[in-house]
Amino acid sequence: MAESTRLRLDRALARLGLGTRKEVRRLIKQGRVEVDGEVITDHGFIISDPAAARVVLDDEMLTLRKHTHLMLNKPEGFVTAHKDNRYPVIMDLIPPEFQAGGLTSVGRLDIDTTGLIFLTTDGELAHRLMSPKYQVEKTYHLLYQGQPFTDIDKEQFRLGIRLEDHTVCLPAELKILTGNAVQLKITEGKYHQVKRMLQATGREVTYLSRVSIGSLMLDPDLTEGDFRLLTRQEILDLYHLVRLEVDSNYL
Ligand code: URA
């Protein structure tokens, strides 16, 4: 097994969502944490091989995380960025202890789009999920104004919509839901892509929300503005999807 990078104990616990850096330092000070059979009260303790370490909190064995992987249910009015001069940004919704290690979002949603944002500190995973080479499907639910979609439109999406600037999109799957609601699956991430695809068909998007990225589905229990860490299975599925190796003991 490849040796993993050294990790500070307080950082390791905060990364698991066990509390803020201050809260996990208190847990450590209280003598509730053991590393390889020894009670550790120094929050700066360095775990020299996190993939192999046996870390226990209150008699419960923990699986340490190499990376931070989060899903956020983005509300309207937030820009997908770290900083913006005019608007609130999605990073305002993520506490600092989860932002360490270079947390970045996989793709962007427009300020008025809601739904699934996946954030990760693993640059290679992010790159592959966005790369056209891996053909990762993003699913959107949307409402629109204009002529009702028909099977002919579905076929047009399947063949590739030509945008107004003449760019031809990769095949997309349009599913007619009810009334003026549709689901659209695309494998690219061009600027304002969904809105421009509908515009090219003479319609206008009035509501847009992303519900999945590849195997990762927006948790229906996550209210807008909330985030959560990915489960072990969700992480494994994403790595598998883009054919990346992962140490299942240290995700
Ligand atoms: N397509 C868009 O037009 N906007 C988004 O936010 C995402 C996809």
Residues whose N, C-alpha, C, O or C-beta is under 5 A from the ligand:
A	BS01	URA	R108 L109 D110 T113 H192 Q193 V194 K195 R196
